[in-house]
Amino acid sequence: MALTLYSHPFSSYCQKVLIALYENGTPFTARMLDGDHPEVLAEWEALWPLKRMPVLVDGDRPVLETSVIIEHLGLHHPGPVRMVPEDPRAALPVRMMDRFFDNYISTPMQKLVADGMRTAENRDTQGVAEAKAMLERAYRWLDGTLAGHEWAVGDAFSLADCAAAPALFYADWAHPISETFSRVRAYRQRLLARPSFARAVNDARPYRPFFPLGAPDRD
């Protein structure tokens, strides 16, 4: 069945799914979620009233939440790169690292980005400090965890790396990864060199001026 993805190329969670699609060369139709396409926004809201992106439609079935979308693709549209191991025991650390990147890198990063979009009188100083502290703890833990690994879980690219790539990409813009965490920095560079993520980054390049904290002149 035909696949349709409702997304925006600058969104980190949309990039997470795009990486999985690009990794396996999975054909899909992109539906752009922005103010220039009100009809697409209306379709998206009808599919998912909570209005969170991306949404994948497989035939007539909407599939929600990025990790579920990627697992759905593996089950119904498999390709040469298996994002979640078939062995349930081997799958657990992949799923755990996926949650780590979403909850402890992406969530605090998005707190910083959202705060940057607020007016000065509505800034959340305490929340920003807590988000930066969480990122520092997450960077430190990840730096130790990556010892001896090429990818997030061993030497095979997986769902966890799909989550890691946009999370670390934008987190380093929002709260730079210290040189102390050399393994994290090197891992981020490996992710940027991966053709699937490089394509997602290039797709999003025209939208960098919209980054509220100021996109750095790199990457």
Secondary structure, 3 states (H helix, E strand, C coil): CCEEEEECCCCHHHHHHHHHHHHCCCCCEEEECCCCCHHHHHHHHHHCCCCCCCEEEECCEEEECHHHHHHHHHHHCCCCCCCCCCCHHHHHHHHHHHHHHHHHHHHHHHHHHHHHCCCHHHCCHHHHHHHHHHHHHHHHHHHHHCCCCCCCCCCCCCHHHHHHHHHHHHHHHHCCCCCCCHHHHHHHHHHHHCHHHHHHHHHHHHHHHHCCCCCCCCC
